[in-house]
Amino acid sequence: MTKQEGVIQCTLDLLIRLQDTTTGLPVDDRSAKFIFNGEEFRPTARGFGNFILINHGRVNGTMQVKVYGYEPYRVEVNYEALDERLPAVDVFLIPSENTRSGQEMLSLSGTLKGISSLECIHPGRPISGIREFEPKKKVMTIYAPNRRMNMIHSYYGLYHSEEDTYESIEIVEQIENNKVRLREPLHDEFTVNAPICRRIFGQVYPDGRYILKVRDDGKRQKYLVKYVVEGETRYKSVDFREDGEVTL
């Protein structure tokens, strides 16, 4: 009688990364609820805000995420737009009024027909500045401080002060402390030492409603908001504290 060995094959169908968009930190809440195309499912928690789906099947659709202390989040999952080997979706959670930290939030909300995306940066709080860029390798060299920088899987904006605009960038690999690789090459011209700022994401809904929040840390709250309406990119400078109730 011979012993037969079985082979179990596992396929990673989706990696879901939860993060607090106002801080950029992972949200590691194992009580988070996930709904896909109207049906609740339970991905496996892997720590640091990471959840995975194994042997679930790759079907396009709408995913909703509900986490205590945050606004409900919805995102379209389109596998044609994801990495085939490691399909991943970043969920940018917006704190609700009932925040866990007790810190007050400042918000921008309203309704705007045709709006499809909403985000912002704080030009006065850069994490670094650009030194040079190699288009073929998609490698950006930055002015790194003495401390170790962790910028992988992070979303930033390269600020252009003269136009008061910024180019949205995504870092996929940190090569050295002062060198990172971008998902896509830079398209806009830039000046040396132009500020690199973390992006804060808002949420837009099919009916035109939108919401974006920042934490009130007592410091200056002047942000540059970037939003897209009917395919047109627009910008608006907003001081969340001095402007009162803010809309687009």
Backbone as CSV, one residue per row, in Angstrom:
resi,resn,N_x,N_y,N_z,CA_x,CA_y,CA_z,C_x,C_y,C_z
1,MET,0.849,-1.188,0.000,0.000,0.000,0.000,0.886,1.240,0.000
2,THR,0.686,2.081,-0.948,1.510,3.279,-1.048,0.788,4.478,-0.474
3,LYS,1.567,5.346,0.079,1.016,6.570,0.673,0.954,7.674,-0.377
4,GLN,-0.223,8.206,-0.571,-0.394,9.272,-1.567,-0.309,10.632,-0.884
5,GLU,0.425,11.501,-1.498,0.573,12.851,-0.964,-0.357,13.789,-1.727
6,GLY,-1.144,14.550,-0.977,-2.044,15.514,-1.591,-1.392,16.879,-1.731
7,VAL,-1.748,17.575,-2.764,-1.227,18.924,-2.996,-2.391,19.904,-2.891
8,ILE,-2.244,20.834,-1.966,-3.284,21.845,-1.766,-2.817,23.152,-2.402
9,GLN,-3.579,23.629,-3.335,-3.228,24.868,-4.009,-4.105,26.004,-3.490
10,CYS,-3.459,27.100,-3.172,-4.174,28.267,-2.670,-3.916,29.455,-3.588
11,THR,-4.962,30.195,-3.853,-4.843,31.380,-4.696,-5.249,32.610,-3.908
12,LEU,-4.351,33.588,-3.872,-4.681,34.857,-3.224,-5.522,35.675,-4.200
13,ASP,-6.782,35.842,-3.871,-7.684,36.550,-4.771,-7.762,38.049,-4.490
14,LEU,-7.492,38.444,-3.255,-7.547,39.874,-2.974,-6.859,40.178,-1.649
15,LEU,-6.032,41.225,-1.667,-5.438,41.790,-0.459,-6.124,43.121,-0.198
16,ILE,-6.690,43.267,0.987,-7.392,44.498,1.369,-6.587,45.183,2.466
17,ARG,-6.193,46.425,2.226,-5.395,47.168,3.196,-6.222,48.324,3.744
18,LEU,-6.493,48.305,5.057,-7.260,49.360,5.702,-6.312,50.384,6.302
19,GLN,-6.572,51.662,6.041,-5.772,52.699,6.676,-6.635,53.913,6.981
20,ASP,-6.265,54.611,8.046,-6.888,55.881,8.406,-6.305,56.932,7.471
21,THR,-7.132,57.475,6.593,-6.605,58.387,5.580,-6.088,59.692,6.175
22,THR,-6.555,60.074,7.361,-6.098,61.326,7.966,-4.720,61.204,8.598
23,THR,-4.296,59.978,8.906,-2.990,59.771,9.526,-2.052,58.935,8.669
24,GLY,-2.630,58.138,7.748,-1.828,57.226,6.952,-1.482,55.938,7.671
25,LEU,-1.984,55.761,8.895,-1.670,54.581,9.695,-2.666,53.456,9.414
26,PRO,-2.230,52.196,9.535,-3.146,51.074,9.311,-4.230,51.020,10.374
27,VAL,-5.399,50.531,9.992,-6.510,50.321,10.918,-6.658,48.817,11.091
28,ASP,-6.174,48.311,12.216,-6.157,46.869,12.445,-7.330,46.480,13.342
29,ASP,-8.522,46.440,12.751,-9.747,46.131,13.481,-10.338,44.835,12.926
30,ARG,-10.237,43.766,13.689,-10.698,42.462,13.209,-12.214,42.332,13.248
31,SER,-12.901,43.333,13.816,-14.362,43.325,13.795,-14.920,44.054,12.579
32,ALA,-14.029,44.489,11.682,-14.469,45.186,10.462,-15.401,44.297,9.660
33,LYS,-16.432,44.909,9.069,-17.394,44.180,8.251,-17.154,44.470,6.777
34,PHE,-17.196,43.428,5.968,-16.960,43.540,4.534,-18.178,43.010,3.777
35,ILE,-18.629,43.778,2.799,-19.782,43.391,1.982,-19.392,43.529,0.515
36,PHE,-19.614,42.459,-0.251,-19.270,42.481,-1.675,-20.495,42.131,-2.500
37,ASN,-20.872,43.072,-3.373,-22.073,42.903,-4.208,-23.285,42.508,-3.375
38,GLY,-23.402,43.162,-2.206,-24.573,42.970,-1.360,-24.493,41.822,-0.379
39,GLU,-23.449,40.989,-0.452,-23.319,39.848,0.445,-22.101,40.010,1.354
40,GLU,-22.310,39.763,2.647,-21.219,39.891,3.608,-20.241,38.724,3.456
41,PHE,-18.959,39.020,3.586,-17.940,37.976,3.550,-16.900,38.271,4.633
42,ARG,-16.087,37.278,4.966,-15.116,37.429,6.040,-13.714,37.085,5.539
43,PRO,-12.946,38.104,5.150,-11.556,37.845,4.784,-10.730,37.524,6.031
44,THR,-9.577,36.935,5.834,-8.709,36.546,6.937,-7.801,37.701,7.331
45,ALA,-7.798,38.051,8.612,-6.950,39.134,9.107,-5.502,38.682,9.157
46,ARG,-4.601,39.558,8.717,-3.180,39.257,8.729,-2.366,40.297,9.508
47,GLY,-3.049,41.179,10.217,-2.351,42.168,11.021,-2.007,43.427,10.262
48,PHE,-1.805,44.516,11.003,-1.432,45.813,10.438,-2.432,46.297,9.383
49,GLY,-3.711,45.974,9.582,-4.748,46.447,8.679,-4.884,45.645,7.405
50,ASN,-4.173,44.511,7.303,-4.218,43.680,6.096,-5.224,42.544,6.256
51,PHE,-6.040,42.345,5.229,-6.998,41.244,5.171,-6.859,40.573,3.813
52,ILE,-6.985,39.234,3.777,-6.796,38.531,2.516,-7.971,37.605,2.227
53,LEU,-8.210,37.413,0.935,-9.195,36.446,0.450,-8.459,35.343,-0.288
54,ILE,-8.650,34.106,0.159,-8.004,32.941,-0.459,-9.065,32.074,-1.134
55,ASN,-8.800,31.695,-2.377,-9.694,30.799,-3.133,-11.149,31.279,-3.107
56,HIS,-11.310,32.586,-3.259,-12.650,33.180,-3.218,-13.201,33.397,-4.622
57,GLY,-12.312,33.464,-5.599,-12.733,33.783,-6.965,-12.553,35.262,-7.241
58,ARG,-12.234,35.586,-8.471,-11.981,36.981,-8.835,-13.141,37.510,-9.676
59,VAL,-14.027,38.200,-9.005,-15.217,38.755,-9.646,-15.249,40.257,-9.390
60,ASN,-15.487,41.029,-10.427,-15.595,42.475,-10.272,-16.886,42.843,-9.545
61,GLY,-16.835,43.962,-8.820,-18.038,44.401,-8.128,-17.759,45.520,-7.145
62,THR,-18.744,45.811,-6.323,-18.646,46.884,-5.341,-18.415,46.301,-3.949
63,MET,-17.361,46.777,-3.285,-17.076,46.332,-1.933,-17.346,47.475,-0.953
64,GLN,-18.031,47.155,0.122,-18.283,48.099,1.195,-17.555,47.625,2.452
65,VAL,-16.990,48.580,3.184,-16.266,48.270,4.413,-16.821,49.142,5.534
66,LYS,-17.134,48.497,6.664,-17.667,49.213,7.820,-16.792,48.925,9.033
67,VAL,-16.244,49.997,9.607,-15.379,49.889,10.776,-15.846,50.907,11.816
68,TYR,-15.954,50.491,13.061,-16.404,51.391,14.116,-15.474,52.607,14.213
69,GLY,-16.079,53.787,14.301,-15.301,55.012,14.399,-14.959,55.633,13.064
70,TYR,-15.434,55.007,11.968,-15.131,55.524,10.636,-16.393,55.557,9.770
71,GLU,-16.368,56.438,8.782,-17.463,56.505,7.823,-17.486,55.219,6.989
72,PRO,-18.670,54.720,6.603,-18.727,53.564,5.700,-17.989,53.890,4.398
73,TYR,-17.279,52.898,3.893,-16.457,53.106,2.707,-16.895,52.148,1.601
74,ARG,-16.913,52.637,0.384,-17.240,51.796,-0.758,-16.207,52.001,-1.854
75,VAL,-15.892,50.914,-2.547,-14.887,50.972,-3.605,-15.243,49.944,-4.675
76,GLU,-14.989,50.307,-5.917,-15.210,49.387,-7.020,-13.971,48.499,-7.194
77,VAL,-14.175,47.191,-7.187,-13.089,46.235,-7.389,-13.101,45.803,-8.852
78,ASN,-12.071,46.167,-9.564,-11.953,45.850,-10.985,-10.638,45.120,-11.205
79,TYR,-10.694,43.816,-11.371,-9.478,43.020,-11.467,-8.645,43.356,-12.696
80,GLU,-9.267,43.882,-13.736,-8.497,44.267,-14.924,-7.521,45.393,-14.599
81,ALA,-7.811,46.168,-13.555,-6.952,47.296,-13.177,-5.993,46.950,-12.042
82,LEU,-6.072,45.718,-11.513,-5.227,45.314,-10.393,-4.075,44.440,-10.870
83,ASP,-3.048,44.352,-10.038,-1.916,43.477,-10.327,-2.391,42.021,-10.323
84,GLU,-2.076,41.271,-11.370,-2.565,39.895,-11.478,-1.972,38.995,-10.397
85,ARG,-0.698,39.201,-10.052,-0.053,38.352,-9.055,-0.441,38.742,-7.629
86,LEU,-0.599,40.026,-7.382,-0.960,40.491,-6.051,-2.048,41.556,-6.160
87,PRO,-3.284,41.133,-6.421,-4.380,42.106,-6.514,-4.661,42.716,-5.136
88,ALA,-4.527,44.017,-5.045,-4.677,44.687,-3.757,-5.571,45.907,-3.890
89,VAL,-6.353,46.154,-2.855,-7.225,47.322,-2.801,-6.937,48.071,-1.505
90,ASP,-6.661,49.357,-1.625,-6.445,50.194,-0.456,-7.762,50.854,-0.064
91,VAL,-8.113,50.727,1.203,-9.347,51.302,1.733,-8.968,52.480,2.621
92,PHE,-9.329,53.689,2.184,-8.961,54.902,2.909,-10.126,55.319,3.814
93,LEU,-10.049,54.925,5.066,-11.140,55.153,6.005,-11.114,56.582,6.543
94,ILE,-12.302,57.197,6.561,-12.470,58.566,7.052,-13.075,58.511,8.444
95,PRO,-12.417,59.069,9.462,-12.971,59.037,10.814,-14.351,59.689,10.869
96,SER,-15.243,59.097,11.650,-16.558,59.685,11.864,-16.467,60.674,13.010
97,GLU,-17.598,61.265,13.383,-17.587,62.212,14.497,-17.217,61.506,15.800
98,ASN,-17.534,60.217,15.878,-17.242,59.438,17.070,-15.875,58.777,16.911
99,THR,-14.810,59.597,16.886,-13.474,59.062,16.675,-12.956,58.392,17.935
100,ARG,-12.135,57.374,17.744,-11.594,56.638,18.879,-10.637,57.494,19.698
101,SER,-9.924,58.388,19.032,-8.937,59.199,19.737,-9.568,60.373,20.470
102,GLY,-10.806,60.698,20.115,-11.453,61.847,20.727,-11.045,63.163,20.090
103,GLN,-10.164,63.115,19.091,-9.709,64.326,18.415,-10.790,64.851,17.478
104,GLU,-11.002,66.153,17.477,-12.031,66.742,16.633,-11.614,66.700,15.165
105,MET,-12.637,66.621,14.314,-12.403,66.561,12.880,-12.924,67.830,12.219
106,LEU,-12.254,68.240,11.148,-12.705,69.352,10.322,-13.082,68.752,8.971
107,SER,-14.211,69.170,8.424,-14.704,68.469,7.234,-15.101,69.408,6.107
108,LEU,-15.087,68.830,4.911,-15.575,69.458,3.697,-16.604,68.485,3.132
109,SER,-17.829,68.947,2.935,-18.864,68.035,2.448,-19.917,68.810,1.668
110,GLY,-20.650,68.077,0.854,-21.709,68.690,0.063,-22.114,67.761,-1.062
111,THR,-22.702,68.340,-2.092,-23.129,67.573,-3.268,-22.683,68.307,-4.524
112,LEU,-22.066,67.599,-5.437,-21.597,68.187,-6.688,-21.787,67.162,-7.799
113,LYS,-22.649,67.477,-8.735,-22.956,66.552,-9.822,-21.710,66.264,-10.651
114,GLY,-21.460,64.982,-10.911,-20.354,64.592,-11.771,-19.023,64.400,-11.070
115,ILE,-18.966,64.623,-9.758,-17.693,64.457,-9.056,-17.338,62.973,-8.978
116,SER,-16.054,62.646,-9.241,-15.635,61.241,-9.260,-14.482,60.940,-8.309
117,SER,-13.747,61.950,-7.857,-12.677,61.709,-6.892,-12.413,62.987,-6.105
118,LEU,-11.835,62.811,-4.908,-11.614,63.937,-3.996,-10.463,63.592,-3.069
119,GLU,-9.487,64.486,-2.977,-8.339,64.288,-2.090,-7.708,65.637,-1.793
120,CYS,-6.704,65.652,-0.918,-6.020,66.912,-0.606,-4.619,66.641,-0.067
121,ILE,-3.814,67.692,-0.033,-2.506,67.661,0.613,-2.372,68.914,1.475
122,HIS,-1.426,68.893,2.400,-1.094,70.078,3.191,0.276,70.547,2.719
123,PRO,0.347,71.558,1.811,1.634,71.992,1.260,2.621,72.468,2.329
124,GLY,2.095,72.889,3.476,2.972,73.391,4.536,3.564,72.301,5.409
125,ARG,3.218,71.033,5.120,3.739,69.929,5.922,4.332,68.836,5.032
126,PRO,5.366,69.159,4.264,5.972,68.143,3.398,6.752,67.117,4.206
127,ILE,6.850,65.898,3.665,7.668,64.876,4.317,9.084,64.887,3.765
128,SER,9.250,65.514,2.597,10.562,65.627,1.975,10.428,66.513,0.744
129,GLY,11.492,66.552,-0.050,11.469,67.285,-1.310,12.149,66.456,-2.389
130,ILE,11.786,66.689,-3.646,12.363,65.918,-4.742,13.724,66.484,-5.130
131,ARG,14.642,65.569,-5.400,15.986,65.967,-5.828,16.161,65.765,-7.324
132,GLU,15.812,64.552,-7.801,15.876,64.271,-9.238,14.984,63.081,-9.558
133,PHE,14.771,62.847,-10.867,13.908,61.745,-11.289,14.473,61.102,-12.540
134,GLU,14.516,59.743,-12.550,14.974,58.974,-13.705,13.747,58.364,-14.383
135,PRO,13.277,58.933,-15.493,12.030,58.484,-16.130,12.020,57.015,-16.523
136,LYS,13.114,56.507,-17.113,13.128,55.125,-17.584,12.983,54.138,-16.427
137,LYS,13.640,54.413,-15.330,13.577,53.517,-14.170,12.430,53.869,-13.224
138,LYS,11.823,55.044,-13.455,10.752,55.553,-12.585,11.240,55.707,-11.140
139,VAL,12.498,56.105,-11.022,13.117,56.250,-9.701,13.227,57.725,-9.331
140,MET,12.720,58.061,-8.171,12.772,59.425,-7.662,13.755,59.492,-6.498
141,THR,14.672,60.445,-6.577,15.613,60.683,-5.490,15.096,61.854,-4.665
142,ILE,15.074,61.682,-3.366,14.530,62.714,-2.483,15.601,63.203,-1.518
143,TYR,15.318,64.344,-0.909,16.174,64.844,0.155,15.730,64.164,1.445
144,ALA,16.456,63.114,1.828,16.058,62.332,2.999,16.685,62.913,4.260
145,PRO,15.908,62.948,5.326,16.468,63.369,6.609,17.340,62.257,7.186
146,ASN,17.882,62.474,8.363,18.748,61.476,8.984,17.989,60.222,9.394
147,ARG,16.683,60.373,9.667,15.903,59.212,10.097,15.549,58.336,8.897
148,ARG,15.216,57.073,9.199,14.799,56.136,8.165,13.395,56.470,7.695
149,MET,13.201,56.567,6.393,11.891,56.894,5.854,11.205,55.632,5.349
150,ASN,9.928,55.492,5.646,9.146,54.347,5.177,8.038,54.874,4.281
151,MET,8.202,54.737,2.953,7.266,55.322,2.009,6.622,54.289,1.099
152,ILE,6.842,52.996,1.354,6.308,51.973,0.465,4.787,51.899,0.580
153,HIS,4.128,51.630,-0.536,2.669,51.542,-0.627,2.009,52.815,-0.097
154,SER,2.617,53.938,-0.372,2.107,55.203,0.140,1.790,56.141,-1.003
155,TYR,0.880,57.034,-0.739,0.372,57.950,-1.754,0.758,59.380,-1.380
156,TYR,1.377,60.069,-2.343,1.876,61.408,-2.087,1.517,62.342,-3.229
157,GLY,1.711,63.619,-2.972,1.524,64.624,-3.996,2.784,65.458,-4.126
158,LEU,3.262,65.650,-5.358,4.423,66.497,-5.619,3.905,67.898,-5.924
159,TYR,4.123,68.810,-4.996,3.500,70.127,-5.037,4.239,71.081,-5.974
160,HIS,3.461,71.794,-6.807,3.993,72.819,-7.701,3.502,74.177,-7.186
161,SER,4.370,74.886,-6.497,3.962,76.105,-5.801,3.537,77.228,-6.747
162,GLU,4.171,77.340,-7.913,3.839,78.438,-8.817,2.424,78.301,-9.364
163,GLU,2.016,77.079,-9.679,0.664,76.853,-10.206,-0.346,76.549,-9.105
164,ASP,0.165,76.289,-7.885,-0.680,75.856,-6.764,-1.471,74.616,-7.152
165,THR,-0.740,73.610,-7.669,-1.301,72.317,-8.057,-0.350,71.242,-7.541
166,TYR,-0.724,69.983,-7.727,0.217,68.914,-7.396,-0.053,67.689,-8.260
167,GLU,1.019,66.913,-8.472,0.903,65.665,-9.216,0.776,64.511,-8.234
168,SER,-0.252,63.700,-8.411,-0.463,62.557,-7.533,0.496,61.441,-7.910
169,ILE,1.193,60.873,-6.919,2.147,59.809,-7.171,1.926,58.674,-6.172
170,GLU,2.334,57.470,-6.581,2.263,56.305,-5.703,3.627,55.625,-5.687
171,ILE,4.146,55.392,-4.503,5.439,54.742,-4.337,5.220,53.249,-4.128
172,VAL,5.914,52.433,-4.930,5.739,50.981,-4.843,6.963,50.272,-4.299
173,GLU,8.104,50.961,-4.263,9.316,50.316,-3.752,10.268,51.361,-3.222
174,GLN,10.817,51.103,-2.050,11.850,51.964,-1.492,13.188,51.285,-1.713
175,ILE,13.986,51.845,-2.621,15.246,51.229,-3.032,16.343,51.509,-2.015
176,GLU,16.448,52.773,-1.649,17.391,53.213,-0.625,16.653,54.210,0.255
177,ASN,17.340,54.737,1.262,16.677,55.699,2.136,16.251,56.951,1.388
178,ASN,16.982,57.270,0.317,16.650,58.490,-0.433,16.236,58.206,-1.878
179,LYS,15.920,56.938,-2.189,15.487,56.588,-3.549,14.246,55.703,-3.478
180,VAL,13.237,56.068,-4.264,12.000,55.285,-4.317,11.587,55.097,-5.768
181,ARG,10.858,54.003,-6.023,10.349,53.750,-7.360,8.859,54.049,-7.399
182,LEU,8.420,54.763,-8.438,7.017,55.132,-8.583,6.283,54.112,-9.444
183,ARG,4.978,54.010,-9.241,4.177,53.115,-10.078,4.127,53.631,-11.512
184,GLU,3.996,54.937,-11.657,3.957,55.575,-12.975,4.991,56.699,-13.009
185,PRO,5.560,56.987,-14.182,6.536,58.084,-14.262,5.876,59.442,-14.040
186,LEU,6.677,60.403,-13.639,6.178,61.764,-13.495,5.861,62.338,-14.871
187,HIS,4.767,63.083,-14.942,4.366,63.698,-16.208,4.582,65.216,-16.201
188,ASP,4.521,65.818,-15.026,4.648,67.268,-14.925,6.101,67.674,-14.684
189,GLU,6.439,68.865,-15.137,7.745,69.421,-14.822,7.774,69.805,-13.349
190,PHE,8.969,69.771,-12.751,9.076,70.093,-11.327,10.351,70.886,-11.072
191,THR,10.386,71.566,-9.959,11.577,72.271,-9.522,12.262,71.447,-8.443
192,VAL,13.583,71.525,-8.381,14.334,70.786,-7.368,13.903,71.242,-5.980
193,ASN,13.713,70.281,-5.100,13.269,70.486,-3.727,11.785,70.845,-3.626
194,ALA,11.024,70.587,-4.697,9.573,70.785,-4.610,9.027,69.859,-3.520
195,PRO,8.090,70.337,-2.700,7.601,69.558,-1.566,6.866,68.286,-1.983
196,ILE,7.102,67.215,-1.226,6.378,65.955,-1.369,5.492,65.819,-0.137
197,CYS,4.177,65.776,-0.345,3.227,65.790,0.768,2.325,64.557,0.722
198,ARG,1.942,64.079,1.895,1.051,62.919,1.948,-0.352,63.313,1.510
199,ARG,-0.984,62.417,0.735,-2.343,62.683,0.265,-3.374,62.144,1.253
200,ILE,-4.434,62.913,1.453,-5.567,62.516,2.288,-6.757,62.352,1.360
201,PHE,-7.413,61.201,1.418,-8.477,60.892,0.480,-9.861,61.129,1.082
202,GLY,-10.750,61.643,0.237,-12.145,61.766,0.607,-12.947,60.635,0.006
203,GLN,-14.249,60.726,0.131,-15.146,59.716,-0.418,-16.216,60.407,-1.247
204,VAL,-16.488,59.863,-2.436,-17.565,60.385,-3.281,-18.571,59.265,-3.522
205,TYR,-19.821,59.650,-3.747,-20.901,58.688,-3.908,-21.572,58.880,-5.267
206,PRO,-22.243,57.857,-5.770,-22.856,57.935,-7.106,-23.829,59.089,-7.277
207,ASP,-24.468,59.534,-6.187,-25.444,60.620,-6.293,-24.818,62.007,-6.210
208,GLY,-23.470,62.077,-6.191,-22.790,63.367,-6.182,-22.402,63.867,-4.803
209,ARG,-22.786,63.147,-3.751,-22.368,63.566,-2.416,-20.873,63.305,-2.239
210,TYR,-20.236,64.130,-1.436,-18.808,63.955,-1.173,-18.500,64.357,0.263
211,ILE,-17.414,63.805,0.789,-16.969,64.152,2.131,-15.461,63.957,2.227
212,LEU,-14.802,64.881,2.895,-13.366,64.811,3.144,-13.121,65.396,4.523
213,LYS,-12.265,64.756,5.322,-12.005,65.235,6.675,-10.512,65.262,6.968
214,VAL,-10.141,66.201,7.847,-8.776,66.266,8.372,-8.871,66.391,9.888
215,ARG,-7.814,66.004,10.576,-7.809,66.084,12.034,-7.407,67.480,12.487
216,ASP,-8.112,67.978,13.508,-7.809,69.291,14.060,-6.750,69.131,15.146
217,ASP,-5.498,69.315,14.755,-4.398,69.161,15.703,-3.941,70.484,16.300
218,GLY,-4.743,71.533,16.064,-4.414,72.836,16.628,-3.448,73.649,15.794
219,LYS,-2.925,73.067,14.725,-1.995,73.768,13.857,-2.739,74.364,12.664
220,ARG,-1.991,74.999,11.777,-2.603,75.617,10.605,-3.274,74.566,9.735
221,GLN,-4.487,74.850,9.296,-5.286,73.862,8.574,-5.562,74.280,7.132
222,LYS,-4.547,74.804,6.453,-4.716,75.227,5.071,-4.274,74.097,4.139
223,TYR,-5.217,73.542,3.395,-4.974,72.418,2.503,-5.256,72.807,1.060
224,LEU,-4.673,72.037,0.144,-4.989,72.178,-1.278,-5.818,70.965,-1.686
225,VAL,-7.071,71.211,-2.030,-8.002,70.145,-2.380,-7.967,69.915,-3.892
226,LYS,-7.908,68.655,-4.272,-7.896,68.261,-5.680,-9.099,67.359,-5.936
227,TYR,-9.906,67.710,-6.943,-11.085,66.892,-7.221,-11.347,66.857,-8.724
228,VAL,-12.050,65.819,-9.160,-12.320,65.620,-10.585,-13.826,65.647,-10.813
229,VAL,-14.251,66.491,-11.752,-15.663,66.613,-12.108,-15.801,66.433,-13.607
230,GLU,-16.569,65.411,-14.009,-16.769,65.123,-15.437,-15.435,65.045,-16.182
231,GLY,-14.444,64.421,-15.552,-13.138,64.238,-16.175,-12.205,65.428,-16.074
232,GLU,-12.669,66.548,-15.519,-11.850,67.754,-15.399,-11.269,67.861,-13.991
233,THR,-9.942,68.003,-13.892,-9.277,68.143,-12.599,-9.333,69.593,-12.131
234,ARG,-9.787,69.792,-10.906,-9.899,71.127,-10.341,-9.181,71.183,-8.995
235,TYR,-8.822,72.413,-8.587,-8.142,72.619,-7.306,-8.849,73.728,-6.521
236,LYS,-8.770,73.613,-5.215,-9.314,74.652,-4.362,-8.505,74.720,-3.078
237,SER,-8.016,75.910,-2.749,-7.287,76.115,-1.504,-8.295,76.337,-0.385
238,VAL,-8.177,75.546,0.687,-9.167,75.574,1.755,-8.470,75.693,3.112
239,ASP,-8.913,76.641,3.910,-8.490,76.718,5.300,-9.644,76.192,6.145
240,PHE,-9.513,74.975,6.616,-10.620,74.316,7.304,-11.042,75.048,8.572
241,ARG,-10.130,75.789,9.200,-10.484,76.473,10.428,-11.101,77.856,10.151
242,GLU,-10.497,78.625,9.269,-10.934,79.991,9.053,-12.111,80.103,8.088
243,ASP,-12.252,79.144,7.177,-13.323,79.243,6.174,-14.677,78.761,6.688
244,GLY,-14.717,78.198,7.891,-16.007,77.728,8.450,-16.506,76.490,7.702
245,GLU,-17.803,76.436,7.429,-18.358,75.295,6.690,-17.898,75.371,5.241
246,VAL,-17.170,74.361,4.824,-16.515,74.394,3.520,-17.217,73.468,2.535
247,THR,-17.436,73.972,1.306,-17.948,73.150,0.213,-17.125,73.431,-1.023
248,LEU,-17.251,72.614,-2.039,-16.542,72.821,-3.290,-17.269,73.816,-4.174
